[in-house]
Amino acid sequence: MCSSIYAMTTQGYFNLSGLGDYLEEIARAGKDVDGAAQRALQKGSVILQDGMTSLVPIGDAAKGDPHPGNLLRHIQIKGPLQEGNYSFAEVGVIHDIAFTDPDTAIYANVQEYGSATNHAQPYIRPAIDGKKSAVMREMKQSLSEEGFL
């Protein structure tokens, strides 16, 4: 069993794979490991989302930005999801038409990485770097509260 949080437009990868054997043993004992992992992922995802929203550049309508706050509104959480024994969540500007239109997805990448005419204003990578420990702590705390650690 492996659980992860991804952050989009770049990917941040948080996993519980170091606990895989332990969690598999608990699953064999009849406990709901998948549910606990998904609840832990949700809690970790919220911390990462908060980090991104605190750093995202927000345009100013008075300075001609036609969509101030659009990027902020598109920092979302998709999941937790599960594929087999693998649980994960995506956090950020999700590249899925159900979450983000193509123009916003392109704009999100330009903000994160820059372009030939715009300097980068990263908000995803710094959030991942700054919140990694807090995310892992929250996920471990969640599992601990459910009696898994």
Short mmCIF file of the C-alpha atoms (twelve columns), coordinates in Angstrom:
data_MODEL
# 
_entry.id   MODEL 
# 
loop_
_atom_site.group_PDB 
_atom_site.id 
_atom_site.type_symbol 
_atom_site.label_atom_id 
_atom_site.label_alt_id 
_atom_site.label_comp_id 
_atom_site.label_asym_id 
_atom_site.label_seq_id 
_atom_site.Cartn_x 
_atom_site.Cartn_y 
_atom_site.Cartn_z 
_atom_site.pdbx_PDB_model_num 
ATOM 1   C CA . MET A 1   0.000   0.000  0.000   1 
ATOM 2   C CA . CYS A 2   1.308   3.434  -0.899  1 
ATOM 3   C CA . SER A 3   -0.263  6.849  -0.355  1 
ATOM 4   C CA . SER A 4   0.813   10.074 -1.999  1 
ATOM 5   C CA . ILE A 5   -0.038  13.714 -2.478  1 
ATOM 6   C CA . TYR A 6   0.794   15.277 -5.821  1 
ATOM 7   C CA . ALA A 7   0.949   18.994 -6.444  1 
ATOM 8   C CA . MET A 8   0.212   20.236 -9.926  1 
ATOM 9   C CA . THR A 9   1.387   22.095 -12.202 1 
ATOM 10  C CA . THR A 10  4.596   20.682 -10.904 1 
ATOM 11  C CA . GLN A 11  4.395   17.515 -8.943  1 
ATOM 12  C CA . GLY A 12  5.195   17.234 -5.321  1 
ATOM 13  C CA . TYR A 13  5.335   13.720 -4.062  1 
ATOM 14  C CA . PHE A 14  4.537   12.771 -0.512  1 
ATOM 15  C CA . ASN A 15  4.151   9.141  0.314   1 
ATOM 16  C CA . LEU A 16  3.681   6.734  3.133   1 
ATOM 17  C CA . SER A 17  5.605   3.976  1.377   1 
ATOM 18  C CA . GLY A 18  8.024   3.647  4.286   1 
ATOM 19  C CA . LEU A 19  5.050   2.433  6.271   1 
ATOM 20  C CA . GLY A 20  3.863   0.078  3.543   1 
ATOM 21  C CA . ASP A 21  4.737   -3.232 5.217   1 
ATOM 22  C CA . TYR A 22  3.309   -2.033 8.517   1 
ATOM 23  C CA . LEU A 23  0.065   -0.844 6.912   1 
ATOM 24  C CA . GLU A 24  -0.277  -4.096 4.946   1 
ATOM 25  C CA . GLU A 25  0.045   -6.033 8.216   1 
ATOM 26  C CA . ILE A 26  -2.683  -3.893 9.761   1 
ATOM 27  C CA . ALA A 27  -4.904  -4.449 6.715   1 
ATOM 28  C CA . ARG A 28  -4.509  -8.209 7.128   1 
ATOM 29  C CA . ALA A 29  -5.676  -7.743 10.717  1 
ATOM 30  C CA . GLY A 30  -8.936  -6.329 9.368   1 
ATOM 31  C CA . LYS A 31  -8.502  -2.589 9.938   1 
ATOM 32  C CA . ASP A 32  -9.576  -0.038 7.303   1 
ATOM 33  C CA . VAL A 33  -6.130  1.066  6.148   1 
ATOM 34  C CA . ASP A 34  -7.385  2.534  2.881   1 
ATOM 35  C CA . GLY A 35  -9.913  4.768  4.622   1 
ATOM 36  C CA . ALA A 36  -7.339  5.916  7.158   1 
ATOM 37  C CA . ALA A 37  -4.792  6.620  4.408   1 
ATOM 38  C CA . GLN A 38  -7.331  8.653  2.448   1 
ATOM 39  C CA . ARG A 39  -8.287  10.688 5.519   1 
ATOM 40  C CA . ALA A 40  -4.594  11.335 6.201   1 
ATOM 41  C CA . LEU A 41  -4.056  12.374 2.575   1 
ATOM 42  C CA . GLN A 42  -7.002  14.770 2.762   1 
ATOM 43  C CA . LYS A 43  -5.586  16.452 5.855   1 
ATOM 44  C CA . GLY A 44  -2.140  16.737 4.297   1 
ATOM 45  C CA . SER A 45  -3.639  18.060 1.050   1 
ATOM 46  C CA . VAL A 46  -5.392  20.899 2.874   1 
ATOM 47  C CA . ILE A 47  -2.097  22.047 4.404   1 
ATOM 48  C CA . LEU A 48  -0.414  22.007 1.001   1 
ATOM 49  C CA . GLN A 49  -3.341  23.838 -0.604  1 
ATOM 50  C CA . ASP A 50  -3.190  26.516 2.115   1 
ATOM 51  C CA . GLY A 51  0.529   26.956 1.455   1 
ATOM 52  C CA . MET A 52  -0.070  27.429 -2.261  1 
ATOM 53  C CA . THR A 53  -2.944  29.872 -1.808  1 
ATOM 54  C CA . SER A 54  -0.836  31.982 0.553   1 
ATOM 55  C CA . LEU A 55  1.904   32.327 -2.093  1 
ATOM 56  C CA . VAL A 56  -0.005  32.542 -5.376  1 
ATOM 57  C CA . PRO A 57  0.326   35.884 -7.179  1 
ATOM 58  C CA . ILE A 58  -2.994  37.723 -7.402  1 
ATOM 59  C CA . GLY A 59  -3.489  40.245 -10.155 1 
ATOM 60  C CA . ASP A 60  -4.871  43.719 -9.657  1 
ATOM 61  C CA . ALA A 61  -7.949  44.772 -11.634 1 
ATOM 62  C CA . ALA A 62  -6.897  48.422 -11.242 1 
ATOM 63  C CA . LYS A 63  -3.696  47.579 -13.128 1 
ATOM 64  C CA . GLY A 64  -5.519  45.892 -15.978 1 
ATOM 65  C CA . ASP A 65  -5.662  42.270 -14.871 1 
ATOM 66  C CA . PRO A 66  -8.930  41.006 -16.395 1 
ATOM 67  C CA . HIS A 67  -9.191  38.046 -13.983 1 
ATOM 68  C CA . PRO A 68  -7.790  38.931 -10.560 1 
ATOM 69  C CA . GLY A 69  -7.918  35.958 -8.213  1 
ATOM 70  C CA . ASN A 70  -8.664  33.436 -10.970 1 
ATOM 71  C CA . LEU A 71  -5.517  31.425 -10.288 1 
ATOM 72  C CA . LEU A 72  -6.205  31.461 -6.543  1 
ATOM 73  C CA . ARG A 73  -9.679  30.021 -7.137  1 
ATOM 74  C CA . HIS A 74  -8.170  27.205 -9.213  1 
ATOM 75  C CA . ILE A 75  -5.831  25.878 -6.515  1 
ATOM 76  C CA . GLN A 76  -7.839  22.806 -5.628  1 
ATOM 77  C CA . ILE A 77  -7.633  19.294 -4.283  1 
ATOM 78  C CA . LYS A 78  -8.554  16.330 -6.457  1 
ATOM 79  C CA . GLY A 79  -9.024  13.258 -4.356  1 
ATOM 80  C CA . PRO A 80  -8.017  11.408 -2.379  1 
ATOM 81  C CA . LEU A 81  -8.251  8.791  -5.084  1 
ATOM 82  C CA . GLN A 82  -7.288  5.153  -5.127  1 
ATOM 83  C CA . GLU A 83  -5.912  2.881  -7.827  1 
ATOM 84  C CA . GLY A 84  -5.446  -0.607 -6.460  1 
ATOM 85  C CA . ASN A 85  -3.425  -0.311 -3.269  1 
ATOM 86  C CA . TYR A 86  -2.162  3.136  -4.242  1 
ATOM 87  C CA . SER A 87  -3.904  6.151  -2.688  1 
ATOM 88  C CA . PHE A 88  -3.114  9.684  -3.818  1 
ATOM 89  C CA . ALA A 89  -4.390  13.241 -4.071  1 
ATOM 90  C CA . GLU A 90  -3.519  16.024 -6.493  1 
ATOM 91  C CA . VAL A 91  -3.109  19.528 -5.129  1 
ATOM 92  C CA . GLY A 92  -2.694  22.715 -7.119  1 
ATOM 93  C CA . VAL A 93  -3.985  23.827 -10.478 1 
ATOM 94  C CA . ILE A 94  -5.320  20.468 -11.587 1 
ATOM 95  C CA . HIS A 95  -4.782  19.695 -15.260 1 
ATOM 96  C CA . ASP A 96  -8.198  18.158 -15.717 1 
ATOM 97  C CA . ILE A 97  -10.914 19.976 -17.663 1 
ATOM 98  C CA . ALA A 98  -13.369 19.255 -14.816 1 
ATOM 99  C CA . PHE A 99  -11.177 21.441 -12.580 1 
ATOM 100 C CA . THR A 100 -9.326  23.910 -14.806 1 
ATOM 101 C CA . ASP A 101 -9.887  25.385 -18.239 1 
ATOM 102 C CA . PRO A 102 -6.930  25.216 -20.657 1 
ATOM 103 C CA . ASP A 103 -6.211  28.981 -20.550 1 
ATOM 104 C CA . THR A 104 -5.946  28.966 -16.747 1 
ATOM 105 C CA . ALA A 105 -3.707  25.876 -16.862 1 
ATOM 106 C CA . ILE A 106 -1.334  27.635 -19.274 1 
ATOM 107 C CA . TYR A 107 -1.390  30.803 -17.164 1 
ATOM 108 C CA . ALA A 108 -0.616  28.739 -14.049 1 
ATOM 109 C CA . ASN A 109 2.471   27.280 -15.707 1 
ATOM 110 C CA . VAL A 110 3.653   30.711 -16.831 1 
ATOM 111 C CA . GLN A 111 3.278   32.032 -13.283 1 
ATOM 112 C CA . GLU A 112 5.162   29.077 -11.810 1 
ATOM 113 C CA . TYR A 113 7.977   28.877 -14.376 1 
ATOM 114 C CA . GLY A 114 7.965   32.180 -16.242 1 
ATOM 115 C CA . SER A 115 8.149   32.678 -19.983 1 
ATOM 116 C CA . ALA A 116 10.183  34.677 -22.474 1 
ATOM 117 C CA . THR A 117 8.168   37.779 -21.569 1 
ATOM 118 C CA . ASN A 118 7.175   37.122 -17.916 1 
ATOM 119 C CA . HIS A 119 9.342   36.415 -14.918 1 
ATOM 120 C CA . ALA A 120 8.451   33.384 -12.792 1 
ATOM 121 C CA . GLN A 121 6.384   33.890 -9.651  1 
ATOM 122 C CA . PRO A 122 6.512   30.384 -8.201  1 
ATOM 123 C CA . TYR A 123 3.898   29.414 -5.648  1 
ATOM 124 C CA . ILE A 124 3.687   25.643 -5.968  1 
ATOM 125 C CA . ARG A 125 7.312   24.600 -5.541  1 
ATOM 126 C CA . PRO A 126 7.914   26.973 -2.591  1 
ATOM 127 C CA . ALA A 127 4.726   25.697 -0.927  1 
ATOM 128 C CA . ILE A 128 5.893   22.112 -1.333  1 
ATOM 129 C CA . ASP A 129 9.328   22.953 0.047   1 
ATOM 130 C CA . GLY A 130 7.929   24.977 2.925   1 
ATOM 131 C CA . LYS A 131 5.075   22.675 3.908   1 
ATOM 132 C CA . LYS A 132 6.583   19.210 3.346   1 
ATOM 133 C CA . SER A 133 7.318   18.628 7.033   1 
ATOM 134 C CA . ALA A 134 3.922   19.960 8.134   1 
ATOM 135 C CA . VAL A 135 2.139   17.733 5.600   1 
ATOM 136 C CA . MET A 136 3.997   14.634 6.758   1 
ATOM 137 C CA . ARG A 137 3.405   15.522 10.417  1 
ATOM 138 C CA . GLU A 138 -0.321  15.980 9.803   1 
ATOM 139 C CA . MET A 139 -0.602  12.712 7.901   1 
ATOM 140 C CA . LYS A 140 1.260   10.797 10.614  1 
ATOM 141 C CA . GLN A 141 -0.873  12.468 13.293  1 
ATOM 142 C CA . SER A 142 -4.026  11.458 11.450  1 
ATOM 143 C CA . LEU A 143 -2.869  7.842  11.216  1 
ATOM 144 C CA . SER A 144 -1.837  7.916  14.864  1 
ATOM 145 C CA . GLU A 145 -5.258  9.195  15.956  1 
ATOM 146 C CA . GLU A 146 -6.824  6.244  14.165  1 
ATOM 147 C CA . GLY A 147 -4.529  3.823  15.969  1 
ATOM 148 C CA . PHE A 148 -2.216  3.018  13.074  1 
ATOM 149 C CA . LEU A 149 1.063   4.384  14.451  1 
# 
